[in-house]
Amino acid sequence: MTIAARERGSIPKRDYAAFSARLFEGAARSGLPLRGQIELTYRCNLRCVHCYTDCHNHPADVARELPRREILRILDAMHRDGCLWLCLTGGEIFRRPDFFGIYDHAQDKGFLVTLFTNVTTVTRPIADRLAERRPFAIETSCHGGSAAVFDAVTRVPGSFARFCEGVRLLLDRGLPLKVKTKAMTLNRGRLGEIRSLLASFGLPFHVSTDIYPDLAGSIAPASYRLSPEEIVALEGACDAPDGGSGCRAAGAHGADGDLFPRPPSALYRCGCGSNSFIVDPYGRLGSCVWSRAPGVDLAHAPRIDLARAFERQNAAIRARVYPDTSPCRDCRVHAQCDKKSGIASPESGRAEDPVGHFCETAHARARRLGLDVHSPFEREGRGR
């Protein structure tokens, strides 16, 4: 019996934090795939400027996406091999007409299901169905506190009004909704409006700043990043005693330590290669959103052996190391860095090389914490 299977019946009887910590500790020892994310589709009704999947939001790519029967096979394999946490994401999940056939199957299997949706496609019938079988969590993004800003980010007129209606439909049914904001050039200076809007819904303000190239390797989304100075100022404002109710800044890390310990030479110093995975709309398993290579094809296997595919993929991730010539290898402030090695090469040339924007931001964060450090980009006078 898997760790998750032993614990499923005990969820209501213990503190959730203690429960999840115990499972992750066991998964770390056993190498089990405990948390999975499935991208159901890259179809989306929005065309957000910073989106990393919009490059595949085209009929030719949509035609390659898995039918429901293949997704159900993958869910069955996840359940069989001990996965407990499941995130269904896109694209926009409700663009799949068969979404609830997939969702109900996942619920029947006992997964703790989180849904990522832009909520602009949420209708009363959709909200009612979700209320009948509540997900573990629902997450969405608020790009602006007004139609002018929100619709500029999504590039779809009327999306702000539909977003607000979707939020109301979910909250009116008591569904567990978390709203996040990506701070960028199009909404900087207007973040207070977003905070006020969310406060009117009774929701806290969660902000992050990391923007990456898209899955096709285009660096166009990166043009919407805030500068390192703006990022550090924003994080400092959220940390301040008068930073405002509910302000949470992702990316403002502690002075030392990593989520998962890694030897100094490891190319992947995050949780990648540990106990989570992602499956794209075509059935290919990767380690996470930003680390998909080498990838393992699940869709065409007569029997899906998820545990074997998971270990094969993550062994390749764990084997990658920084060369001695890379400034990242012995970096003192790597815990402050938002670089993702799996998507770094479009900007840096190689996964092993530093990305100027993230390197400068990491060092600026460290200086705010009192460390006297400077990035190689600052020392060499290189641009971002």
Phi, psi and omega in degrees: 000137182285164178303311183297320181297320179296327188267343189307316183289352185258000187305313182289349190263000182215162177301134185298319181299317179293321179299309183293322179298321180295318180295316181293326176296317178293321180294324179298324180284322187266344182075022181283147174280100189267331187227123182234150177234129178243122173275104185289329183196157170258004174295140176204144178278349178252162180229056187303138188297331184259006188290137181269349179254352185298338177298341179251013180272061183220151184306320182296321179285322179298324181297339181273351187291151185295142170287166184301320183301325179287323177295321178295324176298319179294318177299319178298319179293320177300316179296317182297326184262013167098006179291138180244315181270129181229129174248126174257122186219183180220218015040203178246116188300325184280002172282347175275119179299335182263020185305312187289337172295324177285314183298315181296323178296318178297319177295320179299329181280350177089014177294151167273103193263123171254138180247129171257120183213152175276356179061356178288344179260001180287124177248174178300314177299321178296314180298321179295318179297319179294325179293330179291322178229088189295134171285164175296320180200157172231133179234142179216178181233137174250118186265346181192158179265007179215161179298323183300315183281311183302311183290335175292324179287316183280340184062028179227109178301140179088356183291329180296315180298320180290326175299310182299321179293319178298318177300314181298317181300320181287315181292324179299337180260008177069026181280149187281093186252131172242133180245130180244157177230134173261110178286133183206180184298330184282342179236004178296145185082352181236014182293331176299326178294322178294316179300318180295318178299313181295323177299326179294337175268357184078027184245145177283167182256115178246121184235142174222168188229354185282123178232137187235166172301161179278176186291346175270358178094004178287136178265011180304318179303330183296340181291347180263005179291148166288160176286159176306321180295319179293321180297312181295322178296318179296314180295324177295321179295322179291328180282340185294151180304328180258027184293346176108154183294128172075014180281120178231124182250110173286140180108341177274095188268167176288175186288335179207168177094157178236160175299316175235127180300139178221146173297153185305332185274352186297134178289326180253108185253012177262208177272002182299132181089013183256281185219018180228165182204170176226147174237125183277174184296350181258002175091017181261127181273134173230178182281321179198181181307320187260358182227088186255339179276149359285337178082150179228126181282117178265334194290332187254012178275135178304320174227126184279116175257087186296317183300320180291317178297319180299313181292321179298315180295312187284336173297322178294323178293314183293338181281346183281134180226159173283137173287162180300335184279350183278131175298338183287336188304311184248026183298132181285339189242027184298335178292344179267358192263135179264009177300136172248113186300328183291343181234015185282329191299327177301334180259321187262343184099322178218151178299333184280347185267151179290149172263121188309312183300311183289326178296313180294322179295318179299316180290325176294321176297317181297322178294325177295333177274000174101008179269138180269084184225155178218142183284157176298335179290322177292317182296323184269354180070025181277151182275170177273000000 
